[in-house]
Amino acid sequence: MEAKEWGQKNFLSSFLCLHSFAKFSLGIGVRIQVSHDAFAGRLRSSPCGWQARGILFCLLAVFLAGSFPVRAATLFKPGMALTSRSGQFVVFAPNPTAADVDSPASLMATNLVRLEQGPLAIICDRIREVLLQEMGAANLVHGRVYVYLRPGPPTAEIILKPLRFAQGWQYELTLPTRVDRTRLVTAITHTVLQEMANRSSGGRVVNLPQWLVEGMTAQVLIAGGPALVPEPRRVLVVEMTPRDHFAAARAHLRQHGALSFSDMNLPSNAQLVGAGWETHRHSAQVFVASLLRLSGGNLALVNFTRELGNYLNPQLAFLKAFNGHFRSALEVEKWWSVTVINLTGRDQHMNWTQSIALQRLDEILHTAVQSPAAGGELARRQNLRLQDGLMQLDFSQQRQVLTQTVRQLEILQWNAPRDLSRLVLDYRKTLADYLLERGRVEMRSDLRNRIQGGHAAVIQNAIRQLDLLDVIREDFRKTGETAAALPMGKP
């Protein structure tokens, strides 16, 4: 009787220990093994240990089958967890199946990557390292991420599940074994940013702004290059020619316009699907890249990520983190509008587009002067072509106007496209030579030469050169209009 009562008490204590052990070791294969050995050792010395051990092992099997984040009995074998070098990522690989193996040729025709346990652990660390370098954040490991690979189509859902424990946050990330390269980088970037934001959230899961995830993903893809996510057993070809990483964003935003700062923080449903999502994604790329170019912008972006846990409205967290640059949301909107104009109005070399440069050249070549009015009326401003100004204005007025025009042409020359900058240089040289020659005529002491119109030859020579340059400028305009009228993709 006493032995029976002792066995019942022993079983009850064993069950309580199992319950505590289960809470402690949820989803962690290493801790399960260590805790199991220590607990079994305690039962060997009991008179009814064989009964308790049998019942305990049954309960443990039922518990693991129902509580393991992925179906351990069918997908994973014991000891298949692989920890990355940083210690933040633990990768679990499924049992390989013949249906899940793709030929290298089928993968090379797409942007898909076949994920394997060892390479994935390296890729996770690599993406994390590039992200922290871009943001200038400390390379410290906090919440651990358990990555589970599941066989499935590339379009399968990627699931990020934050788990809150007494000792801190942990994360479960479920990925298909075949996935698009950009989706993979987005998932890892989102996970690392989520871990950074949740540190100061007070226990709640922070809702990251989508523009932060998409913008930082674009930065990581640019900084990491083709070697960021290499395909195992696949030849990697690296292009040495510099690429315009903002070409797609520039073309899309030039046609559709960018989202405002307010819309990026609180996007509508229409802005998260289809063409609206493309606008959101390109706006986020340019917005984050522009923030990182600000003085101390990378550290401010880290502070913004950490401040998200203290605010429900991400705009308030943004203004606090970037208070050294913006004092209100209105200042952010103004800065963002100018940034978009500068991007869409320039090419990959940060030069103005041909249409904008031609428009600016037209403005420079028409001089605004005040013409005297009769009868005591106020002088009126009128726009004169340079040729008309050379004929109607005296040299003192010409010198003042043309000196400013030459300076404006110099600025335009450095901002215009390469082909058009040569034309701007010719305009600039023609006006500079005219000022030099006309100044020499004015300085001559021969009054008869001045009276007979010695300066007229200099004026006529300058006008002839300006007329020729105007013909070339008109050819540029016609060429640009013809190219704009062609359908996309046709020569």
C-alpha positions as CSV (number, residue, x, y, z in Angstrom):
1,M,0.0,0.0,0.0
2,E,2.8,2.4,0.9
3,A,4.6,1.5,-2.3
4,K,1.5,2.2,-4.3
5,E,0.9,5.6,-2.7
6,W,4.6,6.4,-3.1
7,G,4.3,5.5,-6.8
8,Q,1.3,7.7,-7.2
9,K,3.1,10.6,-5.6
10,N,6.1,9.9,-7.8
11,F,3.9,9.9,-10.9
12,L,2.3,13.2,-9.9
13,S,5.6,14.9,-9.3
14,S,6.9,13.5,-12.6
15,F,3.9,15.0,-14.4
16,L,4.5,18.4,-12.8
17,C,8.1,18.2,-13.7
18,L,7.1,17.3,-17.3
19,H,4.8,20.3,-17.4
20,S,7.5,22.7,-16.2
21,F,10.0,21.1,-18.6
22,A,7.6,21.5,-21.5
23,K,7.1,25.2,-20.8
24,F,10.8,25.7,-20.7
25,S,11.8,23.7,-23.8
26,L,9.1,24.6,-26.3
27,G,10.4,24.1,-29.8
28,I,14.1,23.8,-28.8
29,G,15.6,20.4,-29.7
30,V,18.8,20.7,-27.7
31,R,17.1,21.6,-24.5
32,I,14.6,18.8,-25.0
33,Q,17.4,16.2,-25.0
34,V,19.3,17.7,-22.1
35,S,16.2,18.0,-19.9
36,H,15.1,14.5,-20.8
37,D,18.4,12.9,-19.7
38,A,18.5,14.7,-16.4
39,F,14.8,13.9,-15.6
40,A,15.2,10.2,-16.5
41,G,18.2,9.9,-14.2
42,R,16.1,10.9,-11.3
43,L,13.6,8.2,-12.0
44,R,16.1,5.3,-12.1
45,S,16.4,5.3,-8.3
46,S,12.7,5.0,-7.6
47,P,11.0,1.7,-6.7
48,C,8.3,2.3,-9.4
49,G,10.6,4.1,-11.8
50,W,9.8,1.7,-14.7
51,Q,6.1,2.6,-14.5
52,A,6.7,6.3,-14.3
53,R,9.2,6.3,-17.1
54,G,6.9,4.5,-19.4
55,I,4.0,6.9,-18.7
56,L,6.3,9.9,-18.9
57,F,7.7,8.8,-22.3
58,C,4.2,8.4,-23.7
59,L,3.2,11.8,-22.4
60,L,6.4,13.3,-23.8
61,A,5.7,11.8,-27.3
62,V,2.1,13.2,-27.3
63,F,3.3,16.6,-26.2
64,L,6.0,16.8,-28.9
65,A,3.6,15.7,-31.6
66,G,1.1,18.4,-30.7
67,S,3.4,21.3,-29.7
68,F,6.4,21.2,-32.0
69,P,6.2,24.2,-34.4
70,V,6.5,21.8,-37.4
71,R,5.4,18.2,-37.6
72,A,8.5,16.7,-36.1
73,A,7.4,13.1,-36.6
74,T,7.1,13.4,-40.4
75,L,9.5,16.2,-41.4
76,F,12.5,16.3,-39.0
77,K,14.9,13.9,-37.5
78,P,16.6,14.4,-34.1
79,G,19.8,16.4,-34.2
80,M,19.0,18.1,-37.5
81,A,19.2,21.6,-36.1
82,L,22.1,23.8,-37.4
83,T,23.1,27.0,-35.7
84,S,24.6,29.8,-37.8
85,R,28.0,31.3,-37.0
86,S,26.5,34.4,-35.3
87,G,24.3,32.2,-33.1
88,Q,21.1,34.0,-33.9
89,F,19.7,31.6,-36.5
90,V,18.9,27.9,-35.9
91,V,17.9,26.2,-39.2
92,F,15.9,23.0,-39.3
93,A,15.9,21.1,-42.6
94,P,13.2,18.6,-43.7
95,N,13.8,15.1,-44.9
96,P,14.6,15.4,-48.7
97,T,12.1,14.1,-51.1
98,A,12.5,13.3,-54.8
99,A,9.7,15.6,-55.7
100,D,11.4,18.6,-54.1
101,V,14.6,18.3,-56.1
102,D,14.9,20.7,-59.1
103,S,17.4,20.5,-61.9
104,P,19.9,23.4,-62.1
105,A,18.6,24.4,-65.5
106,S,15.1,24.9,-64.2
107,L,16.3,27.2,-61.4
108,M,18.6,29.2,-63.7
109,A,15.6,30.1,-65.8
110,T,14.0,31.8,-62.8
111,N,14.9,33.9,-59.8
112,L,14.3,30.9,-57.6
113,V,16.7,29.6,-55.0
114,R,16.7,26.1,-53.6
115,L,17.3,26.4,-49.9
116,E,19.5,23.9,-48.1
117,Q,20.3,23.8,-44.4
118,G,24.0,24.7,-44.4
119,P,23.9,27.4,-47.1
120,L,20.7,28.9,-45.6
121,A,22.5,29.4,-42.2
122,I,25.3,31.3,-44.0
123,I,22.8,33.3,-46.1
124,C,20.9,34.4,-43.0
125,D,24.0,35.7,-41.3
126,R,25.1,37.4,-44.5
127,I,21.8,39.3,-44.9
128,R,21.9,40.2,-41.2
129,E,25.5,41.5,-41.5
130,V,24.8,43.6,-44.6
131,L,21.6,45.1,-43.0
132,L,23.4,46.1,-39.8
133,Q,26.3,47.6,-41.8
134,E,23.9,49.7,-43.9
135,M,22.1,50.9,-40.7
136,G,25.3,51.3,-38.7
137,A,23.8,49.2,-35.9
138,A,25.7,47.2,-33.3
139,N,26.4,43.6,-34.3
140,L,24.8,42.1,-31.1
141,V,22.7,39.0,-30.9
142,H,19.5,39.2,-29.0
143,G,16.4,37.2,-29.9
144,R,17.1,33.8,-31.5
145,V,15.4,32.9,-34.8
146,Y,14.4,29.3,-35.5
147,V,14.1,28.8,-39.3
148,Y,12.1,25.9,-40.6
149,L,12.2,24.7,-44.2
150,R,9.1,23.1,-45.5
151,P,8.7,21.4,-48.9
152,G,6.3,23.3,-51.0
153,P,5.8,25.5,-54.1
154,P,7.7,28.8,-54.3
155,T,4.5,30.7,-53.8
156,A,3.9,29.1,-50.4
157,E,3.3,31.6,-47.5
158,I,6.3,32.7,-45.5
159,I,5.3,32.9,-41.9
160,L,7.1,34.9,-39.2
161,K,5.9,34.1,-35.7
162,P,7.2,36.2,-32.7
163,L,7.1,34.3,-29.4
164,R,7.4,36.1,-26.1
165,F,9.1,34.3,-23.1
166,A,10.2,35.5,-19.7
167,Q,13.8,35.7,-20.9
168,G,12.9,37.7,-24.0
169,W,11.7,37.3,-27.6
170,Q,12.2,34.3,-29.9
171,Y,11.0,33.9,-33.5
172,E,9.9,31.2,-35.8
173,L,10.4,31.7,-39.5
174,T,8.9,29.2,-41.9
175,L,10.2,29.1,-45.5
176,P,9.5,27.0,-48.5
177,T,12.5,25.0,-49.8
178,R,12.2,26.8,-53.1
179,V,11.7,30.6,-52.9
180,D,12.2,33.7,-54.9
181,R,15.5,35.5,-54.1
182,T,13.9,38.8,-53.3
183,R,11.2,37.1,-51.1
184,L,14.0,35.4,-49.1
185,V,15.9,38.6,-48.5
186,T,12.7,40.4,-47.6
187,A,11.8,37.7,-45.0
188,I,15.2,37.8,-43.3
189,T,15.3,41.6,-43.3
190,H,11.9,41.8,-41.8
191,T,12.9,39.3,-39.1
192,V,16.0,41.2,-38.1
193,L,14.1,44.5,-38.1
194,Q,11.3,43.0,-36.1
195,E,13.8,41.7,-33.5
196,M,15.3,45.2,-33.2
197,A,11.9,46.9,-32.8
198,N,10.5,44.4,-30.3
199,R,13.3,44.9,-27.8
200,S,11.7,48.0,-26.3
201,S,8.1,47.2,-27.1
202,G,7.1,46.3,-23.5
203,G,5.8,42.9,-24.6
204,R,3.7,43.7,-27.6
205,V,4.6,42.9,-31.2
206,V,5.6,46.0,-33.1
207,N,3.8,46.6,-36.4
208,L,6.6,47.6,-38.7
209,P,5.9,50.2,-41.4
210,Q,6.0,48.4,-44.8
211,W,8.1,51.1,-46.3
212,L,10.9,50.4,-43.8
213,V,10.9,46.7,-44.7
214,E,10.8,47.2,-48.4
215,G,13.3,50.1,-48.4
216,M,15.9,48.3,-46.3
217,T,15.4,45.1,-48.4
218,A,16.3,47.1,-51.5
219,Q,19.4,48.5,-49.7
220,V,20.5,45.1,-48.7
221,L,20.1,43.7,-52.2
222,I,22.1,46.6,-53.6
223,A,24.9,46.4,-51.0
224,G,25.1,42.6,-51.0
225,G,25.2,42.2,-54.8
226,P,24.7,38.9,-56.6
227,A,26.8,37.0,-54.0
228,L,24.3,37.8,-51.3
229,V,22.2,34.8,-52.0
230,P,24.3,32.4,-54.1
231,E,22.6,29.2,-55.5
232,P,24.5,26.0,-54.4
233,R,26.3,24.3,-57.2
234,R,25.6,27.2,-59.6
235,V,28.1,29.3,-61.5
236,L,28.0,32.9,-60.3
237,V,28.7,35.6,-62.9
238,V,29.5,39.1,-61.5
239,E,29.1,42.1,-63.7
240,M,31.8,44.7,-63.3
241,T,29.9,47.5,-65.1
242,P,28.2,49.8,-62.6
243,R,24.4,49.4,-62.7
244,D,21.7,52.0,-62.2
245,H,20.0,50.5,-59.2
246,F,17.3,53.2,-59.3
247,A,16.4,52.9,-63.0
248,A,13.2,51.0,-62.4
249,A,12.2,53.3,-59.5
250,R,13.0,56.4,-61.6
251,A,11.0,55.2,-64.6
252,H,8.0,54.1,-62.5
253,L,7.8,57.2,-60.3
254,R,8.4,59.5,-63.3
255,Q,5.2,58.1,-64.8
256,H,3.0,57.4,-61.8
257,G,4.4,59.7,-59.1
258,A,5.5,58.8,-55.6
259,L,3.4,58.2,-52.5
260,S,3.5,60.9,-49.9
261,F,5.1,60.3,-46.5
262,S,1.7,60.0,-44.9
263,D,0.5,57.5,-47.5
264,M,3.6,55.3,-46.9
265,N,2.9,55.2,-43.2
266,L,-0.8,54.5,-43.6
267,P,-1.3,53.0,-47.0
268,S,-4.7,52.1,-48.4
269,N,-5.7,48.7,-49.6
270,A,-5.4,49.8,-53.2
271,Q,-1.8,50.9,-52.5
272,L,-0.8,47.4,-51.4
273,V,-1.8,45.4,-54.5
274,G,-1.1,45.6,-58.2
275,A,0.2,48.8,-59.6
276,G,-0.4,50.6,-56.3
277,W,2.1,48.1,-54.6
278,E,4.7,48.8,-57.3
279,T,4.4,52.5,-56.5
280,H,4.7,51.8,-52.8
281,R,7.7,49.6,-53.3
282,H,9.6,52.0,-55.5
283,S,8.7,55.0,-53.2
284,A,10.0,53.0,-50.2
285,Q,13.3,52.3,-51.9
286,V,14.0,55.9,-52.8
287,F,12.7,57.2,-49.4
288,V,15.0,54.9,-47.3
289,A,18.0,55.5,-49.6
290,S,17.5,59.2,-49.3
291,L,17.3,59.0,-45.5
292,L,20.5,57.1,-45.3
293,R,22.2,59.9,-47.3
294,L,21.4,62.4,-44.6
295,S,24.0,63.3,-42.1
296,G,23.7,60.7,-39.4
297,G,20.7,59.3,-41.2
298,N,21.7,55.6,-40.6
299,L,21.8,56.1,-36.8
300,A,18.5,58.0,-36.9
301,L,17.0,55.1,-38.8
302,V,18.2,52.7,-36.1
303,N,16.6,55.0,-33.4
304,F,13.4,55.1,-35.4
305,T,13.2,51.3,-35.5
306,R,13.7,51.1,-31.8
307,E,11.3,53.9,-31.1
308,L,8.5,52.1,-32.9
309,G,7.8,50.1,-29.8
310,N,7.0,53.3,-27.8
311,Y,4.4,54.6,-30.3
312,L,1.3,53.3,-32.1
313,N,1.7,56.0,-34.8
314,P,5.0,55.4,-36.7
315,Q,5.1,59.1,-37.8
316,L,5.6,60.2,-34.2
317,A,8.4,57.7,-33.8
318,F,9.9,59.0,-37.0
319,L,9.8,62.7,-36.0
320,K,11.5,61.8,-32.6
321,A,14.3,59.9,-34.3
322,F,14.9,62.4,-37.0
323,N,14.3,65.6,-34.9
324,G,17.7,66.9,-36.0
325,H,16.5,67.0,-39.6
326,F,12.7,67.6,-39.5
327,R,10.6,69.4,-37.0
328,S,7.2,68.5,-38.4
329,A,5.5,66.1,-40.8
330,L,5.1,69.1,-43.2
331,E,8.9,69.5,-43.4
332,V,9.2,65.8,-44.2
333,E,6.7,66.1,-47.0
334,K,8.5,69.1,-48.5
335,W,11.9,67.4,-48.3
336,W,10.4,64.3,-49.8
337,S,8.8,66.2,-52.7
338,V,12.1,67.8,-53.6
339,T,13.9,64.4,-53.4
340,V,11.5,62.8,-55.8
341,I,11.8,65.7,-58.3
342,N,15.6,65.4,-58.2
343,L,15.5,61.7,-58.8
344,T,12.9,61.6,-61.5
345,G,14.5,64.6,-63.3
346,R,18.0,63.0,-63.5
347,D,19.5,59.9,-65.1
348,Q,21.7,57.2,-63.6
349,H,24.7,59.6,-63.6
350,M,22.6,62.0,-61.5
351,N,22.4,64.3,-64.5
352,W,19.2,66.0,-65.6
353,T,17.2,64.3,-68.3
354,Q,17.3,65.7,-71.8
355,S,13.8,67.2,-71.7
356,I,14.5,69.0,-68.4
357,A,17.9,70.2,-69.5
358,L,16.4,71.6,-72.7
359,Q,13.7,73.4,-70.8
360,R,16.3,74.9,-68.5
361,L,18.4,75.9,-71.5
362,D,15.4,77.7,-73.1
363,E,14.9,79.7,-69.9
364,I,18.5,80.7,-69.8
365,L,18.7,81.8,-73.4
366,H,15.7,84.2,-73.0
367,T,16.9,87.2,-71.0
368,A,14.4,89.1,-68.8
369,V,15.1,92.9,-69.1
370,Q,13.3,96.1,-68.2
371,S,12.3,98.2,-71.1
372,P,11.7,102.0,-70.5
373,A,8.1,103.1,-70.9
374,A,6.9,106.5,-72.3
375,G,4.9,109.1,-70.5
376,G,6.3,108.4,-67.0
377,E,4.9,104.9,-66.9
378,L,6.6,102.1,-64.9
379,A,9.2,100.1,-66.7
380,R,8.0,96.7,-68.0
381,R,9.9,93.4,-67.9
382,Q,10.1,91.5,-71.2
383,N,11.9,88.4,-72.3
384,L,14.4,88.8,-75.1
385,R,16.3,86.3,-77.1
386,L,20.0,86.6,-76.7
387,Q,20.3,87.8,-80.4
388,D,17.7,90.5,-79.7
389,G,19.5,91.6,-76.6
390,L,22.8,92.0,-78.5
391,M,21.0,94.3,-80.9
392,Q,18.9,96.4,-78.5
393,L,20.8,96.7,-75.3
394,D,23.9,98.9,-74.7
395,F,27.1,97.1,-73.7
396,S,26.8,98.0,-70.0
397,Q,23.5,96.1,-69.8
398,Q,24.8,93.3,-72.0
399,R,27.8,92.8,-69.8
400,Q,25.6,92.5,-66.7
401,V,23.1,90.1,-68.3
402,L,25.5,87.9,-70.2
403,T,27.9,87.5,-67.3
404,Q,25.0,86.0,-65.3
405,T,23.9,83.9,-68.3
406,V,27.4,82.4,-68.6
407,R,27.4,81.3,-65.0
408,Q,24.0,79.7,-65.4
409,L,25.2,77.8,-68.5
410,E,28.2,76.6,-66.6
411,I,25.9,75.0,-63.9
412,L,23.7,73.5,-66.6
413,Q,26.7,72.1,-68.4
414,W,27.6,69.9,-65.4
415,N,24.0,68.8,-64.9
416,A,23.0,68.2,-68.5
417,P,23.3,64.8,-70.2
418,R,26.6,64.1,-71.9
419,D,25.5,64.8,-75.5
420,L,23.6,67.9,-74.6
421,S,26.4,69.3,-72.3
422,R,28.6,69.9,-75.4
423,L,25.9,72.1,-76.9
424,V,25.7,74.1,-73.6
425,L,29.4,74.5,-73.6
426,D,29.3,75.9,-77.2
427,Y,26.7,78.5,-76.0
428,R,28.8,79.4,-73.1
429,K,32.0,79.8,-75.1
430,T,30.2,81.9,-77.8
431,L,29.0,84.4,-75.1
432,A,32.3,84.5,-73.3
433,D,34.2,85.2,-76.5
434,Y,31.7,87.9,-77.4
435,L,32.2,89.7,-74.0
436,L,35.9,89.5,-74.5
437,E,36.0,90.8,-78.1
438,R,33.4,93.5,-77.4
439,G,35.3,94.6,-74.4
440,R,38.4,95.1,-76.5
441,V,36.5,97.2,-79.0
442,E,35.1,99.4,-76.2
443,M,38.6,99.9,-74.8
444,R,40.1,101.2,-78.1
445,S,41.0,104.9,-78.2
446,D,40.3,105.2,-81.9
447,L,37.0,107.2,-81.8
448,R,36.5,106.9,-85.5
449,N,36.6,103.1,-85.4
450,R,34.0,103.2,-82.7
451,I,31.8,105.6,-84.6
452,Q,32.0,103.6,-87.8
453,G,30.6,100.6,-85.9
454,G,33.7,98.6,-85.2
455,H,31.6,96.6,-82.6
456,A,28.9,95.7,-85.3
457,A,31.1,93.0,-86.7
458,V,31.6,91.4,-83.3
459,I,27.8,91.5,-82.7
460,Q,27.0,90.0,-86.1
461,N,29.5,87.2,-85.7
462,A,28.0,86.3,-82.3
463,I,24.5,86.3,-83.7
464,R,25.4,84.0,-86.5
465,Q,27.0,81.5,-84.1
466,L,23.9,81.7,-81.8
467,D,21.6,81.1,-84.7
468,L,23.5,77.9,-85.7
469,L,23.4,76.7,-82.1
470,D,19.6,77.3,-82.0
471,V,19.2,75.0,-85.0
472,I,21.2,72.2,-83.2
473,R,19.1,72.8,-80.1
474,E,15.9,72.3,-82.1
475,D,17.2,69.0,-83.5
476,F,17.8,67.8,-79.9
477,R,14.2,68.8,-79.1
478,K,12.7,66.9,-82.1
479,T,14.8,63.8,-81.3
480,G,13.5,63.8,-77.7
481,E,9.9,64.2,-78.8
482,T,10.2,61.4,-81.3
483,A,11.7,59.1,-78.7
484,A,8.9,59.9,-76.2
485,A,6.3,59.2,-78.8
486,L,7.6,55.6,-79.5
487,P,5.9,52.8,-77.6
488,M,7.8,51.2,-74.8
489,G,10.1,48.4,-75.9
490,K,10.3,49.5,-79.6
491,P,13.4,51.1,-81.2
